[in-house]
């Protein structure tokens, strides 16, 4: 189950890449910039301001995921699984279906359309999400096909799964882009609803294996932007086994933004942060300097 295939990406590994977004994630980070990635099932994103009231989506053959409310407005019937055909019926693009079942072979065929760009730029295929590791066998099948086709591969992951989900991919993934959100397990459990110990162990496993590893830290106001919280994150990163190439450990600081606010509304969900919330001016630069002082190669924005 995927929810997007994004071509010509330049921020998800080296070179020009195609990013395959897997749907479903074991975490529930409230700032997630792809909220349509969190659930494992298909979902409808609906923007009523774009609706022209043509009622095409109300056709009974489409399964009843759309309805007309008591005041006549068209709305989503949440809890009813949307049929794939709904993705094609809205002429004003008020509706978008997040969730498409596709075989690894079909996905790879779409990725290979841009092989020439990968070869020229040193790019390739990036697995992202959601959490690609949560669809273990499908991911493994796709990764094996990609390597057999000679593609460079990258993995964007939160590593919030057992080590057994990670180990089979060590020889199939060329670049690991791993979220490191916190080092306090209670705070992490309360906010992101995950097992931090498991994540930290997986990061240590990757570092010890000598893979090409970049840590990515979303800097979230009130969650991990304090010097104490960020200092602990940077200390953990700096204490990992040194990269095999002898260069400093890479770490990206990703400043908080609310660009996904409209997606939450389209999913019928409340966004938990106030509109316009931003990090204090100069804050991210100060945190970057702390990381560099720890011996890390820190960039802002990835």
N, C-alpha and C positions, 0 to 999 in steps of 0.2 A: 504494500500500500504506500504510494507516494503522493505528494501533493503539489510538486512542481519539478520541472527540469529547466534550469536557468543556464542559458548559453552565454559565452563571452564574459565570464566572470574573471576578475583580476584581483580579488581580495580573499580567495579561498584556497590558497596554495600558490606555488610559483607558476608564472606564465599565464596564458589564456586557458580557462578551464570551463568545463560543463559541470554544474552542480546538480546532483540528484538529491532531492529532499524527501527523506523517508518520513512517513506520518506516524506519530505516536512517541511519547516520551515518558519515562518513569518519574521524572521530576515535575514540579508544578511551580516553577519560578514566576512570581507575579509580574515581573517586568518583561516577560518573554516577548521578543519582537516578532515572533511568528506564532501567535496564539492558536492559529489553525493547525499547528503542528503537534499540539499536545495530546489530543485524543487520538485513539487508534482507528476510530470509525470515520466514515465520510461525514462532512459537515457542510452546511450552507452558510455562506456569507451573503447578507442581504442589505442593500442600501436603499431604503424606501424612497429617499429623495430622488433617486434615478428612475423609479417606477413610473411607467406611462399608463398603468391600469389596463393593459391589453388582455389580461387574464389568461395568457397562454400557459402560465405555470399552474393554473387551477384545473387543467385537464385531468380527469380522474385516472387516466392511464399512467399518470406520472407519480402515483403512489400516495398522494395526500400530504406531502411535506409542506405544501403551501396552502393557505386558507384565507378566507375573507373574514375579517374581524367584525365585531358587532356594529362598528360605525362605517363599515364598507371598505376599509383599507385592507390591502393585501399584506399578509404577515406570514412569518415562518411558524410552522407547527413543530416546535422543538420536541425532540423525543421520537419523532418519526424519521426513520432512516431515508435520506433522499436517494432517489434512483439516479443513475448516471445520466439518463436522458435529460434531466433538469438543467444540465450544464449547457445545453444547446438551444433552449427555447426562449430565452429572454432577449428581445431585440435591443433593449436599452442598457444591457449589461448591469442591471441592478442585482442580478443573481450571479454568484460564483460558487462552484462546487469544489471543495477541498477534499481530495481523496480519489485516487485512481488506482485500480488494480492493474498491474502490468508485470509481465514475466521478466526475469533477468535478461533473457535474449532480446526481448523487445526494447528494453531500456538501453541496452548496449548498442543496438542498431541506431537509436536516436543519437547517442553520444558520439558514435563513430562518424557521423556526418561532418564533424568539424576536426577530423584527425589532422588535416593539413595545418590548421592553426596551432594545434598542440605541438606538432613537430617543429614549427618555426619558432615558437615562443618558449619551449620547454614546459608546456602545460600538460593538461590531462583531465582526468575525472576526479571529482571530489564527492564523497559521500557526506551528506549532511542531514539535518532534520529540523524538528524532532530529534530522535536518537536512533541512528541507523543500527547500532548494535542491538537494539530491542527487537529487530527482525532478523535474528541470527542467521538462519539457513539461507534466506533470500539474499541477505547481504553477502554471505560467504560465496554463494553461487555467482553473484554479480562480480565480486572481487576476483574470483578465479577466472571468469571469462575476460575481464578487463586485462589481467596480467597476461593471459594467453594471447590477447590481441596486441600486446606490447605497449599498453597504456601506462603512463605514470599515474599513480593514485594517491589521494589524500583523504584523510578522515577527520571530520569535525564532530567531536563527541564530548559528552559530559562524563563518560566512563561510569555511569551509575548502574552498573550491572556486575554480576560475578566475573571473576578473573577468567573463567572458562569461556566467556563471550569474547574476550580480548585475544587470548593466546593464539587461536587459529589464524588470526589476521596479521600476526607479526611479520610474516614473510610476504604478505600480499599488499601491504600498505607502505608507500614510500614516505609519506609525511603525516604526522599526527598533530592536529590542532585541537588542544584539549582545554576545556573550561576548568578554571580553578577559581571558585566563587567565594570560598571562605575556608578557615581552618578551625572554626569553633563548631563542633558537631551539634550542639543543642540549638544554636542559632540557625544553622543550616537546616536541621530537621524541622524547626518551627516555621521557617519561611519557605524553603524549597521542597520540603516534604521528602527528603532523601537521606540515605545512609552515607554520611561523609567519610567514615572510616573506609568503606569499600572503594570510594573514589580515590582517596589518597593512596591506598595500597596499589590500585591500578596505575596511578601516575608513577609511583616508585618502580613498579614492574617495567613500565615502558622505559624509564630512565636507565634502569639497570641493563635492559636489553640493548641499549645503545641506538635506539631508533631516532630518526629525525623528529624532534619533539619541540613544539612551540606551545607555551602556556598562554591562555587568553583569560584575562580577568575583566569581567564586566564591572565597572565601578558604579555602584548603586547608592544614591544618597540614603543615609540612615541604615543601610545594611552592612556595607563593608568599606565605606569611604573614610572612616576614622584612621588616624595614624596607627592606633593599636591594632585594628583589624587588618589594615593593609600591611603593616609591618610584619605581622605574623605570616601573611600570605607570601610576602617577598622573602622572608627568612626560610620558609619551607622550600620555595623554589630554588633559592641559592644553595641550600644544603643537599639538593639532589645530586647524584653522580654526574660528573662533568660530561658534556657531550663528547662523542667519540672523535669529532673533528678538532677538538681542542679549543674551539671558540666558546665565548660565554653563552650561558643558557638564554634562549630567546623568550621574552615575555611581552605580550601585547596588552596594553591597558585600553579598554573599550569604554569610552564615556557614555553614561546613561543618556538616553533620549526617549521621547514619547511619540516617535513617528508611527508606531503601531496602534495608536489610540483608535483610529477609525476602524481597524480590524476588529477590535474588541466590540465596538458598537455593532458592527455588521454580524458578529456572532451572537448578539444578544447578551453580551457580558459586560459588567462594569469594569472600568479600568481603575486599579486600586491607588494610583498616584495622582496628585493634583496636576491639572494641565499646566504646562509651562515650567514644571520643575526642572532645575538644572543644577549641576555642580557649581560650587563657588568659583569665581574667576581665579585662574591660576592654580586651582586645586590639583588638577590632573598633572600639571607640569611638576608640582612639588612631589607628588607621589612617584612620578617617573624618575626624578632625581634620587629619591630614596632607593629605588630599585637599582639604579646604576651604581650607587654607592655600595650596594651589596654585591656587585660584580655581575649583575644581569645585563643583558642587551635588551633594553626596554624601548619599545615604540608605542606611540599613541595612535590608536585607531586601527592597528593591524596592517 
